[in-house]
């Protein structure tokens, strides 16, 4: 008889992953926090800074996501009546320095380094077994589920010479309950409206390269300091997050009033989602 795996919900702080956590209770709920070192992006609310530091067990300056996400995940925990574990890895600056590059469509290492890796390390240390990970992809975005991402490269021991021995570790099975149950954006939005939670206008990192130029332009209005950070990273590295246009140039384009803002990202990793 096949052993039943413990269930695991990856939470982003957006509407869909919150819906998943609410209607599909799991053994573990985990939120991976993306940190940046920009003091000018530091939340003015000292109480939320203390809360985050207590959760992650290390210093917190700022996040590349909307600060609203911090409150959303905090309040979601109260709504669920069950702990949401917060994890975090290297800061975004540390990842950029280590990779000597900016993440983009050709090198999508940001999710691996700042979402997947800290969650994998938590699973490896605290659970010590393969988990059944629920991914919050909706029925109206089934194309995002057409992938297999169940292994993580990790140190599994030492060689005879004392060097780290690396291997691809199988650490999770994937399931997509919202697709299985044909849950669409409309139903998620209805629940979010009645949930009592306040959600960011646009979830995940505000300058994510997956996002449409119109969404990035809107984020210059809604999150100017965070977008300034993305622009400064491009200037410091002399590279771009999006090939066709710099973040500074995005600020100068016009807004399309008929564009459907706040739809999240198209990343297929299963950790950056609405």
C-alpha positions in Angstrom: 0.0 0.0 0.0 1.3 3.4 -1.0 2.2 5.7 1.9 0.0 8.7 2.1 2.1 11.8 1.9 1.7 14.9 4.1 0.0 17.8 2.3 1.7 21.1 1.8 0.2 24.4 0.6 2.6 27.0 -0.9 1.1 30.5 -0.1 2.0 33.6 -2.1 -0.3 36.1 -0.4 -2.5 36.5 -3.5 -6.2 35.7 -3.8 -5.8 32.3 -5.5 -3.3 30.7 -3.1 -5.3 32.1 -0.1 -8.4 30.5 -1.6 -6.5 27.3 -1.9 -5.3 27.4 1.8 -8.9 28.2 3.0 -10.8 25.5 1.1 -8.1 22.8 0.9 -6.6 22.5 4.5 -3.2 21.0 4.6 -0.7 19.6 7.1 1.6 22.5 6.3 1.2 26.1 5.0 4.3 27.9 4.0 5.1 31.4 2.7 8.5 32.3 1.2 9.4 35.9 1.7 11.5 37.7 -0.9 13.8 40.2 0.9 15.6 43.3 -0.4 18.1 45.5 1.3 16.8 48.9 0.3 16.1 51.1 3.3 13.9 53.4 1.3 11.5 50.5 0.8 11.4 49.7 4.5 7.8 49.6 5.9 6.9 52.6 8.1 4.9 50.3 10.4 7.4 49.1 13.0 5.0 46.5 14.3 4.8 44.6 11.0 8.6 44.7 10.8 8.8 43.1 14.3 6.2 40.5 13.2 8.1 39.6 10.1 11.4 39.3 12.0 9.8 37.0 14.5 8.4 34.9 11.7 11.6 34.5 9.7 14.1 34.5 12.6 16.4 37.1 11.0 16.6 40.8 10.2 14.1 42.3 7.8 14.5 45.5 5.9 12.1 45.3 3.0 10.5 43.1 0.4 10.3 43.3 -3.4 6.6 42.6 -3.1 3.9 45.0 -2.0 3.9 45.5 1.8 0.2 44.7 1.8 1.3 41.1 1.2 2.9 41.0 4.7 -0.5 41.9 6.3 -2.4 39.6 4.0 -0.4 36.5 5.0 -0.5 37.6 8.7 -4.3 38.0 8.6 -4.8 34.8 6.5 -3.2 32.8 9.3 -5.9 34.1 11.7 -8.6 33.3 9.2 -7.3 29.8 8.8 -6.8 29.2 12.5 -3.6 27.4 11.6 0.1 28.5 11.5 1.6 29.7 8.3 5.3 29.1 8.4 7.5 31.9 6.9 10.8 31.0 5.3 13.4 33.1 3.5 16.6 32.7 1.7 19.3 35.1 0.5 18.2 38.6 -0.2 17.5 39.6 -3.8 20.8 41.6 -3.9 22.8 38.6 -2.7 21.2 36.4 -5.4 22.0 39.0 -8.1 25.6 39.3 -6.8 26.1 35.5 -6.7 24.6 35.0 -10.2 26.3 38.1 -11.7 23.0 38.6 -13.6 19.4 39.7 -13.3 16.7 37.1 -13.6 14.8 37.2 -16.9 12.9 34.9 -19.2 16.1 33.1 -20.2 17.5 32.8 -16.7 14.6 32.3 -14.3 16.6 31.7 -11.2 14.8 34.1 -8.8 12.0 31.7 -8.0 14.4 28.9 -7.5 16.7 30.9 -5.2 14.2 32.9 -3.2 11.1 30.7 -3.2 11.8 27.1 -4.0 15.2 26.7 -2.2 14.1 28.0 1.3 10.9 25.9 1.0 12.8 22.8 0.0 15.2 23.3 2.9 12.3 23.7 5.3 10.7 20.4 4.0 14.1 18.6 4.1 14.8 19.7 7.7 11.4 19.8 9.4 9.4 17.1 7.4 12.2 14.9 6.1 10.1 13.3 3.5 8.5 13.8 0.1 5.4 16.0 0.4 2.2 16.3 -1.7 2.4 20.0 -2.7 -0.8 21.7 -3.8 -0.2 24.3 -6.5 -2.7 27.1 -6.8 -3.2 27.1 -10.5 -6.8 27.7 -11.5 -8.9 26.0 -14.1 -8.6 29.0 -16.4 -4.8 28.8 -16.4 -4.3 25.1 -16.9 -1.4 25.7 -19.3 0.7 26.7 -16.3 0.4 23.1 -15.0 2.1 21.5 -18.0 5.4 20.9 -16.4 7.3 18.6 -14.0 9.3 20.3 -11.4 9.7 17.8 -8.6 13.5 17.7 -8.0 15.9 20.1 -6.4 19.7 20.1 -6.7 21.1 19.8 -3.2 24.2 18.7 -1.2 23.7 15.0 -0.3 27.0 14.3 1.4 30.8 14.6 0.9 33.2 13.0 -1.6 36.3 11.1 -0.5 38.2 14.4 -1.0 35.9 16.3 1.3 34.0 18.3 -1.3 30.3 18.7 -1.4 28.5 15.9 -3.3 25.5 17.2 -5.3 22.5 15.3 -6.6 19.0 16.0 -7.9 16.7 15.2 -4.9 13.1 14.1 -5.4 11.2 16.1 -2.8 7.6 16.7 -3.9 4.6 15.3 -5.7 2.4 18.0 -7.4 -1.3 18.3 -7.3 -3.6 20.9 -8.7 -6.9 20.8 -6.8 -8.3 24.1 -8.3 -7.9 22.7 -11.8 -9.3 19.3 -10.8 -12.4 21.1 -9.3 -12.7 23.6 -12.1 -12.2 26.7 -9.9 -11.9 29.9 -12.1 -10.8 33.4 -11.3 -14.4 34.5 -11.0 -15.1 32.1 -8.1 -11.8 33.1 -6.4 -12.6 36.8 -6.7 -16.0 36.3 -5.2 -14.5 34.6 -2.2 -11.8 37.2 -1.8 -14.4 40.0 -1.8 -16.2 38.3 1.2 -13.1 37.0 3.0 -12.3 40.2 5.0 -8.7 40.1 3.8 -7.1 43.0 2.0 -5.0 41.8 -1.0 -2.3 43.7 -2.9 -3.5 45.2 -6.2 -0.8 43.1 -7.9 0.7 40.1 -6.2 4.3 38.9 -6.1 7.4 41.0 -6.9 6.2 44.3 -8.3 8.9 44.4 -11.0 8.7 40.7 -12.1 9.8 40.1 -15.7 6.8 37.8 -16.3 4.5 40.8 -15.9 3.0 42.7 -18.9 4.5 46.2 -19.6 1.1 47.7 -18.7 1.1 46.1 -15.3 4.7 47.3 -14.7 3.7 50.8 -15.7 0.7 50.7 -13.3 3.1 49.5 -10.5 5.1 52.7 -11.0 2.0 54.5 -9.8 1.1 52.1 -7.0 4.6 51.0 -5.8 7.1 53.7 -6.9 9.7 52.9 -4.4 9.7 49.2 -5.2 9.9 49.9 -8.9 12.7 52.3 -8.2 14.6 49.4 -6.7 14.1 47.3 -9.8 15.3 50.2 -12.0 18.4 50.7 -9.8 19.3 47.1 -10.1 19.3 47.4 -13.8 21.5 50.5 -13.7 24.0 48.9 -11.2 24.3 45.7 -13.3 24.0 47.3 -16.7 21.4 44.6 -17.5 17.6 44.4 -17.9 14.9 42.3 -16.3 12.9 42.5 -19.6 14.9 42.4 -22.9 12.9 45.0 -24.9 12.6 47.8 -22.4 14.2 49.0 -19.1 12.2 49.6 -16.0 13.0 53.3 -16.2 11.6 53.4 -19.8 8.4 51.6 -18.6 7.6 54.5 -16.4 7.2 56.7 -19.4 4.7 54.7 -21.4 1.0 55.5 -21.4 -1.6 53.5 -19.5 -4.2 51.5 -21.4 -7.5 52.0 -19.5 -8.9 48.8 -20.8 -6.0 46.6 -19.6 -7.0 44.0 -17.0 -4.7 44.9 -14.2 -3.8 42.7 -11.2 -3.8 39.3 -12.9 -0.4 38.2 -11.3 2.4 36.4 -13.2 2.7 33.6 -15.6 5.6 31.8 -13.8 5.2 28.0 -14.0 7.3 27.2 -10.9 4.3 27.1 -8.6 5.5 29.4 -6.0 4.9 32.8 -7.6 1.2 33.0 -8.2 -1.8 35.1 -7.5 
